[in-house]
Amino acid sequence: MENYCLTEPIFLRNLVIFPIKATNGSSRRHDAHNGFDPSTLDEVLAQRKAEIRELETPGVNEIIFENRGDWPVLLLDGEEITGSLQNRIIAASHLVAARSTEDVAVVCVEEGRWDELGGFQTGYCSYPRIRSILAKGMHKKTDTQKIIWDEINRKLTVTKTLSKTSSMHDIYDNLKEEIARYVEGFESLNHSTVGFIGVAGDRILGCDIFFDSNIYRKFENKLIRSYALDAFEYQRTKKDLPDVETFFANVLGALKNKKIKKSRKTIPIKGNEFLGQTLTYNTRLVHLSAFPT
């Protein structure tokens, strides 16, 4: 298993980012690992190398993903796809193999629409509070869909956003300028960064770790903006930072004890005061997301 360490925090208004560095190889050139360099949803849709469509008999919680490219596509838990009959998010991090078509589990983030608006497009990444609901749904039987709809309605209220269809996308659009202020002047974390822990006020928002620094950078901007949307709620919280070191140690401890198998499946992971999920490829960690309980 890789060794990881935290580096000095970066302050983006009231969002504090603790970069995570791999200390034994994950930060080196991405072609060092047998050329494993998955594409992203944004890349393949922009290049017309993928198509997302509804099932023959459409269902709320499943879509078809056709990867026409020569590389696998990494879909992150919480990534949004917009359009078609309603906006959805990816339910669990997932690798879609090159030149393959798979059914992918999704969750609706637009309760008030079931009308065709054209093909699917890429959207935002869900803010950590929603992604934590996805993680909890992997560990215990809950009505994840209803809980997420309730959370979006709560977020619409606290952000004073009007949405005819109770859409998460409308929250991001409404706060686009506010989120842009969080990343104003920000370019990227250190080149050796493979993930980060996000904090706002006295609250740990979540943690993301990737296979290597190259893959991390593909998702960096999208993720930091999603964490900023959560941090927006805690702008008036003036408290000491939470115990990030202990949270990080708990995540690494659980990861070390997790038996990684040769698969592309997402595996639930939990530890002291956190829940999350891991996606592996050939016994190597591709993506981990973890959220405090």
C-alpha positions as CSV (number, residue, x, y, z in Angstrom):
1,M,0.0,0.0,0.0
2,E,1.1,3.5,-0.7
3,N,2.3,5.7,2.1
4,Y,0.7,9.1,2.4
5,C,1.3,12.3,4.4
6,L,-0.4,15.7,4.9
7,T,1.4,18.8,3.8
8,E,0.9,22.5,4.8
9,P,-2.7,23.7,4.5
10,I,-3.9,26.0,1.7
11,F,-6.5,28.7,2.7
12,L,-9.2,29.5,0.1
13,R,-11.3,32.0,2.1
14,N,-12.9,29.9,4.8
15,L,-12.2,26.6,3.0
16,V,-9.0,25.0,4.2
17,I,-7.4,22.4,2.0
18,F,-4.9,19.9,3.5
19,P,-3.0,18.5,0.5
20,I,-2.2,14.7,0.6
21,K,1.2,13.6,-0.8
22,A,2.2,10.1,-1.7
23,T,5.6,9.4,-0.2
24,N,6.7,6.3,-2.2
25,G,5.8,6.6,-5.8
26,S,2.2,7.6,-6.6
27,S,3.3,11.2,-7.4
28,R,5.8,10.1,-10.1
29,R,5.0,10.2,-13.8
30,H,1.7,8.5,-14.5
31,D,3.1,6.3,-17.3
32,A,5.2,4.5,-14.6
33,H,2.2,2.2,-13.8
34,N,1.8,0.3,-17.0
35,G,0.3,3.3,-18.7
36,F,-2.8,3.4,-16.4
37,D,-4.2,6.8,-17.3
38,P,-8.0,6.8,-17.2
39,S,-10.0,9.4,-19.0
40,T,-12.6,11.6,-17.2
41,L,-16.2,12.1,-17.9
42,D,-15.5,15.7,-19.1
43,E,-12.8,14.5,-21.5
44,V,-14.7,11.7,-23.2
45,L,-17.9,13.7,-23.7
46,A,-16.0,16.7,-25.0
47,Q,-14.1,14.4,-27.5
48,R,-17.3,12.5,-28.4
49,K,-15.7,9.3,-27.3
50,A,-18.6,8.3,-25.0
51,E,-22.4,8.4,-24.9
52,I,-24.7,8.3,-21.9
53,R,-28.3,7.3,-22.5
54,E,-31.4,6.1,-20.7
55,L,-32.2,2.4,-20.4
56,E,-34.6,1.1,-23.0
57,T,-37.2,1.4,-20.3
58,P,-35.9,4.4,-18.4
59,G,-35.3,4.2,-14.7
60,V,-34.4,6.8,-12.1
61,N,-31.4,4.9,-10.7
62,E,-29.6,3.5,-13.7
63,I,-28.2,4.8,-17.0
64,I,-26.1,3.2,-19.9
65,F,-22.5,4.4,-20.3
66,E,-20.9,3.6,-23.6
67,N,-17.1,4.2,-23.7
68,R,-15.9,4.3,-27.3
69,G,-12.4,5.4,-26.3
70,D,-9.1,3.4,-25.9
71,W,-8.8,4.1,-22.2
72,P,-11.0,3.3,-19.2
73,V,-13.1,6.2,-17.9
74,L,-13.1,7.0,-14.2
75,L,-16.4,8.2,-12.9
76,L,-16.4,9.7,-9.4
77,D,-19.0,9.2,-6.8
78,G,-21.2,12.3,-6.9
79,E,-20.3,13.5,-10.4
80,E,-23.3,15.0,-12.1
81,I,-24.7,14.3,-15.6
82,T,-27.4,16.7,-16.7
83,G,-30.2,16.6,-19.3
84,S,-32.2,13.7,-20.7
85,L,-35.2,12.9,-18.4
86,Q,-33.6,14.3,-15.2
87,N,-30.2,15.3,-13.8
88,R,-28.4,12.4,-12.0
89,I,-25.2,11.8,-10.1
90,I,-22.9,8.8,-10.2
91,A,-23.8,6.6,-7.1
92,A,-20.3,5.1,-6.6
93,S,-16.8,5.6,-8.2
94,H,-16.6,3.4,-11.2
95,L,-14.2,2.4,-14.0
96,V,-15.8,1.8,-17.3
97,A,-13.4,-0.3,-19.4
98,A,-12.2,0.9,-22.8
99,R,-14.5,0.0,-25.7
100,S,-17.2,-1.2,-23.5
101,T,-20.8,-0.5,-22.5
102,E,-22.0,-0.8,-19.0
103,D,-25.1,0.0,-16.8
104,V,-24.1,2.5,-14.2
105,A,-25.9,3.2,-10.9
106,V,-27.0,6.8,-10.5
107,V,-29.2,8.9,-8.1
108,C,-31.5,11.7,-9.1
109,V,-30.6,15.2,-8.1
110,E,-33.6,16.9,-9.7
111,E,-36.8,15.7,-8.0
112,G,-39.3,17.8,-10.0
113,R,-38.6,16.8,-13.6
114,W,-39.2,13.7,-15.8
115,D,-39.2,15.4,-19.2
116,E,-36.8,14.8,-22.1
117,L,-34.4,17.7,-22.6
118,G,-32.0,16.1,-25.0
119,G,-28.9,14.0,-24.4
120,F,-26.8,13.9,-21.2
121,Q,-24.0,16.3,-20.6
122,T,-21.4,16.7,-17.9
123,G,-22.3,18.8,-14.9
124,Y,-20.8,19.6,-11.5
125,C,-19.6,17.3,-8.8
126,S,-21.9,17.0,-5.8
127,Y,-20.8,18.8,-2.6
128,P,-19.4,16.6,0.2
129,R,-22.6,16.4,2.2
130,I,-24.4,14.7,-0.7
131,R,-21.4,12.4,-1.3
132,S,-21.5,11.4,2.4
133,I,-25.1,10.3,1.9
134,L,-24.0,8.1,-1.0
135,A,-21.3,6.6,1.2
136,K,-23.7,5.9,4.1
137,G,-26.0,4.1,1.6
138,M,-23.2,1.6,0.9
139,H,-22.9,0.7,4.5
140,K,-26.5,0.4,5.7
141,K,-29.9,0.1,4.0
142,T,-31.4,3.5,3.7
143,D,-33.6,5.4,1.3
144,T,-30.7,7.2,-0.3
145,Q,-32.7,8.8,-3.0
146,K,-35.2,10.4,-0.6
147,I,-32.4,11.5,1.8
148,I,-30.6,13.2,-1.1
149,W,-33.8,14.9,-2.3
150,D,-34.4,16.2,1.3
151,E,-30.8,17.4,1.4
152,I,-31.1,19.3,-1.8
153,N,-34.3,21.0,-0.6
154,R,-32.4,22.0,2.6
155,K,-29.6,23.4,0.6
156,L,-32.0,25.3,-1.7
157,T,-33.4,26.9,1.4
158,V,-30.2,27.9,3.1
159,T,-28.7,29.3,-0.1
160,K,-31.9,31.1,-1.0
161,T,-32.0,29.4,-4.4
162,L,-35.2,29.1,-6.4
163,S,-35.5,26.0,-8.5
164,K,-38.7,24.8,-10.2
165,T,-37.5,21.3,-10.3
166,S,-35.6,21.1,-7.0
167,S,-32.3,20.8,-8.9
168,M,-28.8,20.6,-7.3
169,H,-27.5,22.1,-10.6
170,D,-29.5,25.3,-9.9
171,I,-27.7,25.8,-6.6
172,Y,-24.4,25.7,-8.3
173,D,-25.5,28.1,-11.0
174,N,-27.0,30.5,-8.5
175,L,-23.8,30.6,-6.5
176,K,-21.4,30.5,-9.5
177,E,-19.8,33.9,-8.7
178,E,-19.5,33.1,-5.0
179,I,-17.7,29.8,-5.8
180,A,-15.5,31.5,-8.3
181,R,-14.2,33.8,-5.5
182,Y,-13.0,30.7,-3.6
183,V,-10.7,29.7,-6.4
184,E,-9.7,33.2,-7.5
185,G,-6.0,33.2,-8.0
186,F,-5.7,29.5,-7.3
187,E,-3.9,27.4,-10.0
188,S,-3.1,24.0,-8.5
189,L,-1.7,22.3,-5.5
190,N,1.8,21.0,-5.4
191,H,2.6,18.6,-8.3
192,S,3.1,15.7,-5.9
193,T,-0.4,16.0,-4.5
194,V,-2.7,13.0,-4.9
195,G,-5.7,14.3,-2.9
196,F,-6.8,16.5,0.0
197,I,-8.9,16.9,3.1
198,G,-11.3,19.8,3.0
199,V,-12.2,21.7,6.2
200,A,-14.6,24.6,6.9
201,G,-14.9,26.2,10.4
202,D,-14.6,23.3,12.9
203,R,-16.0,20.8,10.4
204,I,-14.1,18.2,8.3
205,L,-16.0,18.2,5.0
206,G,-14.4,15.1,3.4
207,C,-11.3,13.5,1.9
208,D,-10.4,12.4,-1.7
209,I,-7.3,10.4,-2.6
210,F,-6.3,9.3,-6.2
211,F,-4.1,6.8,-7.9
212,D,-1.4,9.4,-8.8
213,S,-0.9,13.1,-9.1
214,N,-1.8,13.1,-12.8
215,I,-5.2,11.7,-12.2
216,Y,-5.8,13.9,-9.2
217,R,-5.1,17.0,-11.2
218,K,-7.8,16.0,-13.7
219,F,-10.4,16.3,-10.9
220,E,-8.9,19.0,-8.8
221,N,-10.8,22.0,-10.0
222,K,-14.2,20.2,-10.0
223,L,-13.7,18.9,-6.5
224,I,-12.4,22.1,-4.9
225,R,-15.4,23.9,-6.3
226,S,-17.7,21.3,-4.8
227,Y,-16.0,21.6,-1.4
228,A,-16.4,25.4,-1.7
229,L,-20.2,25.0,-2.0
230,D,-20.2,23.2,1.3
231,A,-17.8,25.7,2.9
232,F,-20.2,28.5,1.9
233,E,-22.5,27.5,4.7
234,Y,-19.8,27.9,7.4
235,Q,-18.5,31.4,6.5
236,R,-19.5,32.8,9.9
237,T,-18.1,29.9,11.9
238,K,-15.1,31.2,13.8
239,K,-13.8,28.1,15.6
240,D,-10.6,26.2,15.9
241,L,-9.7,23.7,13.1
242,P,-10.8,20.1,13.8
243,D,-8.4,17.3,14.4
244,V,-7.5,16.6,10.8
245,E,-4.4,14.5,11.7
246,T,-6.5,12.0,13.6
247,F,-9.2,11.8,10.9
248,F,-6.4,11.2,8.3
249,A,-4.8,8.5,10.5
250,N,-8.1,6.8,10.9
251,V,-8.6,6.7,7.1
252,L,-5.1,5.4,6.4
253,G,-5.5,2.8,9.2
254,A,-8.8,1.5,7.7
255,L,-7.2,1.5,4.2
256,K,-4.2,-0.5,5.4
257,N,-6.5,-3.1,7.0
258,K,-8.7,-3.4,3.9
259,K,-7.9,-6.4,1.7
260,I,-7.7,-5.1,-1.9
261,K,-8.7,-7.5,-4.6
262,K,-8.0,-7.5,-8.3
263,S,-11.2,-5.9,-9.4
264,R,-12.7,-2.7,-10.7
265,K,-15.5,-2.7,-8.1
266,T,-16.1,-0.1,-5.5
267,I,-15.7,-1.4,-1.9
268,P,-17.2,0.3,1.2
269,I,-14.7,1.3,3.8
270,K,-15.3,2.5,7.3
271,G,-13.3,3.4,10.4
272,N,-13.4,5.4,13.6
273,E,-15.9,8.2,12.9
274,F,-15.9,8.0,9.1
275,L,-17.5,6.2,6.2
276,G,-16.4,6.0,2.6
277,Q,-15.7,4.0,-0.5
278,T,-12.6,2.8,-2.4
279,L,-12.2,1.9,-6.1
280,T,-9.2,-0.4,-7.0
281,Y,-7.5,-1.6,-10.2
282,N,-5.1,-4.5,-10.2
283,T,-4.7,-4.2,-6.4
284,R,-3.9,-0.5,-6.5
285,L,-6.1,2.3,-5.1
286,V,-7.6,4.3,-7.9
287,H,-9.9,6.5,-5.8
288,L,-10.9,6.8,-2.2
289,S,-13.5,9.2,-0.7
290,A,-14.2,9.4,3.0
291,F,-16.6,11.6,5.1
292,P,-17.0,12.1,8.8
293,T,-20.0,10.4,10.5
